[in-house]
Amino acid sequence: NPCSEYMFLDNTACNLASINLMKFAGKDGSFDVARFRSAARLFFIAQEILVDHASYPTEPIARNSHKFRPLGLGYSNLGSLIMSRGMGYDSDAARGLCGSLTALMHGEANRTSAEMAGVVGPFDGYAENEKPMLGVMRMHREAVDKINDQGPADLKVAAQKLWDDVLDIGERYGFRNAQATVLAPTGTISFMMDCDTTGIEPDIALVKYKQLAGGGMLKIVNQTVAPALDKLGYSPEQIKTILAFIDVNDTIEGAPELKTEHLPIFDCAFTPANGVRSISWRAHITMMSAAQPFLSGAISKTVNMPHDVTPSDIADAYYWGWELGLKAIAIYRDGSKQSQPLNTKSEEGESASAEKVVTKTVEKIVYKPRRERLPDTRASVTHKFTIAGHEGYLCVGQYPDGRPGEVFITMEKEGSTVGGIMDSFGTALSIALQYGVPLEVLVNKFSHTRFEPMGHTSNKDIRIAKSVVDYIARWLGLTFMSKDSSISADPTPHSSIDPINSANGPETVTAESSIVASERASLLASLNGGNGKSGKDGNRQDQFARFQIDAPSCDNCGSITVRNGNCYLCHNCGASMGCS
């Protein structure tokens, strides 16, 4: 359900606490009112202390929470208490019990709040809310007299006396807390407290199956059936027979020795797998209406409806809840979700087959990359470089077949920005290589990345680097890639390229012959004497094209430059790059 019990002011926070009602139930069917009130008082004081010692997510929430000091004391295991006393959840006696217990808890919480106000003062916003708050307290007192008389008379009398004290002390001192009680779902803490039921809920089923996150199902059996049967007068032998029947059939319906008139006592929220009985959705709402008059906040409870419920039934449930004065209502139709945490029958066969299908599908569509680590002892290449006066060292660890598998980059002093960036870049390259990213992809991706430091290098094969990343990528391509694949980092030494020689003798490279890539073909033709021959001349053309492919843009106007000896010349503005 939506945890809708907290309906106080916006930008406030409420710490919650819940009491296990079964801890105060006697074997003779009695309920220890004094111990219950003592526990409620102790819990409430502890919650009040937490208001000042807690941390809050925002300043408005902190401010309002300290100003109004809202608390949320509640209880759990009501369904088990009702069953243990031999009552049906859908009975006037159960509703009377619920009303009296809630009135006692709410009364003790407010009595304690008033006593604390007498010592340390009421909450900061009490003065402006005194009249309406005292009016609400009187309404609580009046509601105690309307508790169903079919419930335990001693609890109702105790609640009446307690609320007389609440009004007396509250009118004198005010109240320390603007809100005192709510009924939370307690889905998690109820299991921690070993409760069979949560909050104000009845049991889902006498036998239910919980799906486990790691697979499989856990069978959960209600532990209150035996005490209830004992309360109803069944002998130990009869109780043993009935429990054995429940264990085998997952239902109490049809159990030997069980009287038909006792079946409603063991009705649960869901119809059992092998039975036909369940608690009517109307009984959920009437039980909530028995508790609501004695709560500051709301009740977070699921109104369980069968799978075949109609839309008009759901509309009626909301309308009826409003008519009975409920502040919140949540409806759940059995089976309306693809999966639910608790079921009334084991579906191990279905689950197993479903798991197999999922496993096959996952194996089909999911690819998990495998990391190929280098051997502990491996060969490596260390390369020293200088870029515009910045010195660095590049160490590449290799697999036995010579492939690069790790890159270590050392630049500048330890702790410097450039050094840290390069160290991280080396780590990223290493992980990429070990997970199978092709070196060619990395070289093409990082070549010609432009940022400072950039400039002339000490490497005759890479005369100018646009950045350290550019230099490293191109050097890796030169060193570890074949000439055919190393496009961006050409391994051919500059001195081996001779674009000046042609079939007709030496020619001078003119500006008009190499302005942009579109004119590069005519330039190559003129460099080869204009004869368009293939073979050796064609190889020279390819070599020259690859030599020019990394020509940078002009740092003056942005146009593409062409190589002019060891420099780059811009034919757009006449600027020369790389030469003094």
C-alpha positions in Angstrom: 0.0 0.0 0.0 1.1 3.6 -0.4 2.2 4.2 3.3 -0.5 6.9 3.5 -0.7 7.0 7.3 1.1 10.4 7.5 -1.2 13.2 6.5 0.1 16.1 8.6 1.4 19.5 7.4 3.6 19.8 4.3 7.3 20.0 5.0 7.2 18.0 8.3 8.7 14.7 9.2 7.3 12.0 11.6 9.2 9.3 13.4 7.2 6.1 13.7 7.0 3.3 16.3 4.9 0.2 16.5 4.0 -2.0 19.5 3.4 -5.8 19.1 -0.1 -6.3 20.7 0.4 -10.0 21.2 3.1 -9.3 23.9 0.3 -8.1 26.2 -2.1 -10.9 25.7 -2.5 -13.5 28.5 -3.0 -17.2 27.9 -6.4 -16.8 29.6 -7.5 -14.4 26.9 -7.0 -11.3 29.0 -5.1 -8.1 27.9 -2.6 -6.4 30.3 -3.8 -2.8 30.0 -1.2 -1.5 32.6 1.8 -2.9 30.7 0.4 -1.8 27.4 0.0 1.8 28.6 3.4 1.7 30.1 5.0 0.6 26.8 3.0 3.3 24.9 4.3 5.9 27.3 7.9 4.8 27.1 7.8 4.6 23.3 6.2 8.0 23.0 8.9 9.7 25.3 11.6 8.1 23.2 10.0 9.4 20.0 9.8 12.9 21.5 13.5 12.8 22.3 14.3 11.9 18.7 12.7 15.0 17.4 15.6 17.1 18.6 18.3 14.5 17.9 17.3 13.6 14.3 18.6 15.1 11.1 16.2 16.4 8.4 16.6 16.7 4.7 15.7 20.3 4.3 15.5 23.5 6.4 11.7 23.9 6.1 11.2 20.3 7.2 13.5 20.7 10.2 11.9 24.0 11.2 8.3 22.7 11.0 9.1 19.4 12.6 10.6 21.2 15.6 7.7 23.7 15.7 4.9 21.1 15.7 6.8 18.0 16.9 4.5 15.4 15.1 4.9 11.7 16.2 3.4 8.5 15.0 2.9 5.8 17.6 1.1 2.7 16.4 0.7 -1.0 16.8 0.9 -4.3 14.9 -0.4 -7.9 15.1 -4.0 -6.9 15.7 -5.2 -9.8 13.4 -3.4 -12.3 15.5 -4.7 -10.9 18.7 -8.3 -11.1 17.4 -7.8 -14.7 16.3 -6.2 -15.7 19.5 -9.2 -14.5 21.5 -11.5 -16.7 19.4 -13.0 -13.8 17.5 -13.6 -13.4 13.8 -12.0 -10.4 12.1 -15.4 -9.6 10.6 -17.3 -9.4 13.9 -18.6 -6.7 16.2 -16.5 -8.1 19.1 -13.3 -7.7 17.0 -14.3 -4.1 16.1 -15.0 -3.3 19.7 -11.6 -4.8 20.7 -9.8 -2.7 18.0 -11.6 0.5 19.0 -10.7 0.1 22.7 -7.1 -0.8 22.1 -6.6 2.2 19.7 -8.3 4.5 22.2 -6.0 3.3 25.0 -2.9 3.8 22.8 -4.0 7.2 21.6 -5.1 8.3 25.0 -1.8 7.3 26.7 0.2 9.0 24.0 -1.7 12.3 24.4 -1.6 12.0 28.2 2.2 11.7 28.1 2.3 14.6 25.6 0.3 16.8 28.0 2.5 15.8 31.0 5.7 16.7 29.0 4.1 20.0 28.1 3.7 20.7 31.8 7.4 20.3 32.2 9.0 21.7 29.1 6.0 23.5 27.5 3.7 22.7 24.6 4.8 22.7 20.9 5.6 26.2 19.5 2.4 26.3 17.4 0.1 25.3 20.2 -1.0 28.8 21.2 -2.6 29.5 17.8 -4.1 26.0 17.7 -5.2 25.6 21.3 -9.0 25.9 20.8 -9.3 23.6 17.8 -6.9 21.0 19.3 -8.8 20.8 22.6 -12.0 20.5 20.5 -10.5 17.5 18.7 -9.5 15.9 22.1 -13.1 16.2 23.3 -14.3 14.5 20.1 -11.9 11.6 20.8 -13.4 11.3 24.3 -16.9 11.3 23.0 -16.0 8.6 20.5 -14.8 6.3 23.3 -18.4 6.0 24.5 -19.5 4.9 21.0 -17.1 1.9 20.9 -19.0 -1.3 20.1 -20.2 -2.9 23.3 -19.6 -6.4 21.9 -15.9 -5.9 22.6 -14.1 -6.4 26.0 -15.9 -4.2 28.5 -12.8 -3.8 30.7 -10.9 -2.3 27.9 -13.6 0.2 27.1 -13.9 1.3 30.7 -10.1 1.7 31.0 -10.2 3.9 27.8 -13.0 6.1 29.2 -11.1 6.8 32.4 -7.8 7.5 30.6 -9.5 10.0 28.3 -10.9 11.9 31.2 -7.3 12.3 32.4 -6.2 13.4 28.9 -8.7 16.2 28.8 -8.0 17.3 32.4 -4.2 17.5 31.9 -4.4 18.8 28.4 -6.6 21.7 29.3 -4.1 22.7 32.0 -0.8 22.3 30.2 -1.5 21.9 26.5 0.2 19.3 24.5 3.9 18.8 23.5 3.0 17.2 20.2 0.6 18.3 17.5 0.3 14.7 16.3 0.6 11.6 18.4 -0.5 8.4 16.6 -0.9 6.8 13.2 -1.3 3.2 12.0 1.5 2.3 9.6 1.7 -0.8 7.4 4.7 -2.2 9.5 5.5 -4.6 6.7 9.1 -5.0 7.6 9.3 -4.5 11.3 6.4 -6.9 11.9 8.5 -9.7 10.7 11.4 -8.5 12.9 9.0 -8.6 15.9 7.8 -12.1 14.9 4.3 -11.0 14.2 1.9 -13.2 12.2 0.0 -10.1 10.9 1.0 -6.6 10.1 -0.5 -3.3 11.5 -4.3 -3.5 11.6 -4.4 -6.2 8.9 -5.8 -9.7 9.2 -3.6 -12.5 8.0 -3.2 -12.9 4.3 -3.7 -16.7 4.6 -3.1 -19.3 7.3 -0.4 -20.7 4.9 1.3 -18.4 2.5 4.3 -18.7 0.2 6.9 -15.9 0.0 8.9 -15.6 -3.2 12.6 -15.2 -2.4 14.9 -12.8 -4.3 17.5 -15.5 -4.9 14.9 -18.0 -6.2 12.6 -20.5 -4.5 9.7 -20.0 -2.1 9.4 -19.8 1.7 6.4 -21.4 3.3 5.0 -19.3 6.2 2.5 -20.9 8.6 0.4 -18.8 11.0 1.4 -19.5 14.6 -1.8 -18.2 16.2 -4.1 -21.1 15.1 -3.1 -23.3 18.0 -3.7 -20.8 20.7 -7.0 -19.9 19.1 -8.1 -23.5 19.0 -7.1 -23.9 22.6 -9.1 -20.8 23.6 -12.1 -22.4 21.8 -11.8 -25.5 23.9 -10.2 -28.0 21.6 -8.1 -30.8 23.1 -4.4 -31.1 22.4 -5.1 -34.2 20.2 -7.8 -32.3 18.2 -5.4 -29.3 17.8 -2.7 -31.6 16.5 -5.0 -33.2 14.0 -6.3 -29.8 12.7 -2.8 -28.4 12.4 -1.6 -31.4 10.4 -4.6 -31.0 8.0 -3.6 -27.3 7.5 0.0 -28.2 6.8 -1.0 -30.7 4.1 -4.0 -28.8 2.5 -3.0 -25.1 3.1 -6.4 -24.5 4.5 -8.5 -25.1 7.6 -11.7 -25.7 5.6 -12.7 -29.3 5.9 -10.4 -30.0 8.8 -11.6 -33.0 11.0 -12.8 -32.1 14.5 -13.3 -28.4 13.5 -16.8 -27.0 14.2 -18.4 -25.2 11.3 -19.4 -22.2 13.5 -15.7 -21.6 14.2 -14.7 -21.2 10.6 -15.1 -17.4 10.5 -12.5 -17.0 13.2 -9.9 -18.3 10.8 -11.0 -16.4 7.8 -8.1 -14.5 6.1 -7.8 -11.7 3.5 -7.3 -14.1 0.6 -9.2 -17.2 -0.3 -6.9 -20.2 0.3 -5.8 -22.4 -2.7 -8.0 -25.3 -1.6 -10.8 -23.3 0.0 -13.6 -20.9 -0.7 -13.8 -18.6 2.3 -12.2 -15.1 2.8 -12.9 -11.9 4.6 -15.2 -9.5 2.8 -13.7 -6.3 1.6 -16.4 -4.5 3.6 -15.0 -6.0 6.8 -11.6 -4.3 6.1 -13.3 -0.9 5.9 -15.5 -1.4 9.0 -12.4 -2.4 11.0 -10.6 0.7 9.9 -13.7 2.8 10.9 -13.4 1.3 14.4 -9.8 2.6 14.8 -9.9 5.9 12.9 -11.7 8.0 15.6 -8.7 7.4 17.9 -5.8 8.4 15.6 -4.2 11.7 14.9 -3.3 10.7 11.4 -4.6 8.0 9.1 -4.4 4.2 8.6 -2.2 2.7 6.0 -4.1 -0.5 5.2 -4.8 -2.6 2.2 -8.5 -3.3 1.5 -8.1 -6.7 -0.2 -10.5 -7.6 -2.9 -11.0 -10.8 -4.8 -9.8 -11.2 -8.4 -13.3 -11.1 -9.8 -14.3 -7.8 -8.1 -16.3 -5.4 -10.3 -15.5 -1.7 -10.9 -18.7 -0.8 -9.1 -17.5 -2.7 -6.0 -14.3 -0.6 -6.0 -16.2 2.6 -6.4 -18.5 1.6 -3.5 -15.4 0.8 -1.3 -14.0 4.4 -1.8 -17.4 6.0 -1.2 -18.1 3.9 1.9 -14.6 4.6 3.3 -15.3 8.4 2.9 -18.8 8.0 4.5 -17.3 6.2 7.5 -14.8 9.0 8.1 -11.6 7.3 6.9 -8.7 9.6 6.0 -7.1 7.1 3.6 -7.9 3.9 1.8 -5.8 1.6 -0.5 -7.4 -1.2 -2.6 -5.6 -4.2 -4.0 -7.3 -6.7 -6.3 -5.8 -10.2 -5.9 -3.6 -11.1 -8.9 -3.8 -7.6 -10.4 0.0 -7.5 -10.5 2.3 -9.7 -12.5 3.9 -10.8 -9.3 3.2 -10.3 -5.6 5.4 -11.0 -2.6 2.9 -13.4 -0.9 0.8 -16.1 -2.5 -1.7 -18.6 -1.2 -0.3 -21.5 -3.1 3.1 -22.8 -4.2 4.0 -22.2 -7.8 7.3 -23.9 -7.9 6.7 -25.7 -11.2 5.6 -22.6 -12.9 8.5 -20.6 -11.4 11.0 -23.2 -12.5 9.9 -23.2 -16.1 9.7 -19.4 -16.1 13.3 -19.3 -14.8 14.5 -21.6 -17.6 13.0 -19.4 -20.3 14.5 -16.3 -18.8 17.9 -18.0 -18.6 17.8 -19.0 -22.2 16.8 -15.5 -23.3 19.6 -13.9 -21.2 22.2 -16.2 -22.7 21.0 -15.3 -26.2 21.0 -11.5 -26.0 23.5 -10.6 -23.3 27.2 -10.4 -24.1 29.6 -10.0 -21.3 33.1 -8.7 -22.4 36.0 -10.7 -21.1 39.1 -9.0 -19.9 42.4 -10.4 -21.2 45.0 -9.6 -18.6 48.7 -9.5 -19.3 51.1 -12.1 -17.8 52.9 -11.2 -14.6 56.2 -10.9 -16.5 55.9 -9.2 -19.9 57.9 -7.3 -22.4 57.5 -3.6 -22.7 58.6 -0.6 -24.8 59.6 2.7 -23.2 59.6 5.8 -25.3 60.8 9.3 -24.4 59.2 12.3 -26.1 59.1 16.1 -25.9 56.3 18.3 -27.0 56.9 22.1 -27.0 59.4 21.7 -24.2 57.2 19.3 -22.2 59.0 16.0 -21.5 57.3 12.7 -21.1 57.8 9.0 -21.0 55.5 6.4 -22.5 55.7 2.7 -21.4 53.7 0.1 -23.2 53.4 -3.4 -21.8 52.9 -6.1 -24.4 51.2 -9.5 -24.7 53.4 -12.5 -25.7 52.4 -12.0 -29.3 53.5 -8.3 -29.3 50.1 -6.6 -29.0 50.0 -3.6 -26.7 48.0 -4.4 -23.5 48.8 -1.5 -21.1 49.9 2.1 -21.3 51.7 4.1 -18.6 52.2 7.8 -19.2 54.5 9.9 -17.1 54.6 13.7 -17.6 55.5 16.7 -15.6 55.9 16.4 -11.8 53.9 14.0 -9.7 50.6 15.6 -8.7 50.4 18.1 -11.5 47.2 18.5 -13.6 48.8 17.3 -16.8 50.4 14.4 -15.0 47.1 13.4 -13.5 45.2 13.6 -16.7 47.8 11.6 -18.6 47.9 8.9 -15.9 44.1 8.6 -16.2 44.3 8.5 -20.0 46.8 5.7 -19.8 44.6 3.8 -17.4 41.6 4.2 -19.8 43.7 3.0 -22.8 44.9 0.0 -20.8 41.4 -1.1 -19.8 40.1 -0.6 -23.3 42.9 -2.7 -24.8 42.5 -5.5 -22.3 38.7 -5.6 -23.0 39.4 -6.0 -26.7 38.9 -2.5 -28.2 40.9 -2.5 -31.4 44.0 -0.3 -31.3 43.0 1.1 -34.7 39.8 2.5 -33.2 41.6 4.1 -30.4 44.3 5.6 -32.7 41.7 7.0 -35.1 39.6 8.4 -32.2 42.4 10.2 -30.4 44.6 11.3 -33.3 44.6 15.0 -34.0 42.9 15.9 -30.7 43.9 19.6 -30.3 44.7 21.2 -26.9 47.7 22.6 -25.1 50.5 21.6 -24.7 51.0 21.3 -28.5 53.9 22.1 -30.9 57.1 20.7 -32.2 58.3 17.3 -30.9 61.6 15.4 -30.7 60.3 12.7 -33.0 61.3 13.0 -36.6 58.2 10.9 -37.6 55.8 13.1 -35.8 57.2 16.6 -36.2 54.2 18.5 -34.8 51.7 17.2 -32.2 48.4 18.9 -31.7 48.3 17.6 -28.1 49.9 15.0 -25.9 46.9 12.7 -26.6 47.4 13.2 -30.3 51.1 12.4 -30.0 50.5 9.2 -28.0 47.8 8.0 -30.3 49.9 8.5 -33.4 53.0 7.0 -31.8 51.0 3.9 -30.9 49.8 3.7 -34.5 53.3 4.1 -35.8 54.7 1.5 -33.5 52.1 -1.2 -33.3 49.9 -1.0 -36.4 50.6 -2.1 -39.9 51.2 0.6 -42.6 47.9 -0.2 -44.3 45.8 0.4 -41.2 47.8 3.2 -39.6 46.2 6.0 -41.6 46.3 8.9 -39.1 49.7 8.1 -37.8 51.7 7.5 -40.9 54.8 5.3 -40.2 56.7 6.4 -43.3 59.6 8.7 -42.4 59.3 12.1 -43.9 62.8 11.8 -45.5 61.6 8.8 -47.6 59.0 10.9 -49.4 60.2 12.7 -52.4 57.4 14.6 -54.0 59.8 16.8 -56.0 61.2 14.1 -58.2 59.1 13.2 -61.3 59.6 11.7 -64.7 60.4 15.1 -66.2 63.0 16.1 -63.6 62.8 18.4 -60.6 59.8 20.7 -60.3 59.0 23.3 -57.8 55.8 22.9 -55.8 53.6 25.9 -56.6 50.9 27.3 -54.4 48.3 26.8 -57.1 49.1 23.1 -57.3 48.3 22.2 -53.7 45.7 24.7 -52.3 43.0 22.2 -51.0 42.2 18.6 -51.1 40.1 19.0 -54.2 43.2 20.2 -56.1 45.4 17.5 -54.7 44.8 15.1 -57.7 46.1 17.7 -60.2 49.0 18.4 -58.0 50.0 14.7 -57.9 49.6 14.6 -61.7 52.0 17.5 -62.2 54.4 16.1 -59.7 54.5 12.9 -61.8 55.0 14.8 -65.0 51.4 14.8 -66.0 51.6 11.4 -67.6 49.2 9.7 -65.2 51.2 6.5 -65.1 50.6 3.8 -62.6 53.2 1.6 -60.9 56.0 3.4 -59.2 54.5 6.8 -59.9 51.2 5.6 -58.5 52.8 4.5 -55.3 54.5 7.9 -55.0 51.1 9.5 -55.4 49.6 7.3 -52.6 52.6 8.0 -50.4 52.2 11.8 -50.9 48.5 11.7 -50.2 49.0 9.9 -46.9 51.8 12.3 -46.1 49.4 15.2 -46.5 46.4 13.8 -44.8 47.3 15.1 -41.3 48.0 18.6 -42.4 46.7 21.0 -39.7 44.4 24.0 -40.2 46.0 27.4 -40.3 46.4 29.0 -36.9 45.8 32.4 -38.5 42.7 31.9 -40.6 41.6 28.3 -40.1 42.1 27.1 -43.7 43.7 23.8 -44.4 47.5 24.0 -44.9 49.8 22.0 -47.1 53.3 20.7 -46.3 56.2 22.8 -47.5 59.4 21.0 -46.6 59.4 20.7 -42.9 56.8 23.4 -42.5 53.1 23.9 -43.3 52.0 26.7 -45.7 48.6 28.3 -45.8 47.7 29.4 -49.4 44.7 31.4 -48.1 46.6 34.0 -46.0 50.2 33.1 -46.7 51.1 32.1 -43.1 53.7 29.5 -42.4 53.5 27.1 -39.5 56.3 25.3 -37.8 59.1 27.5 -39.1 60.7 30.6 -37.8 
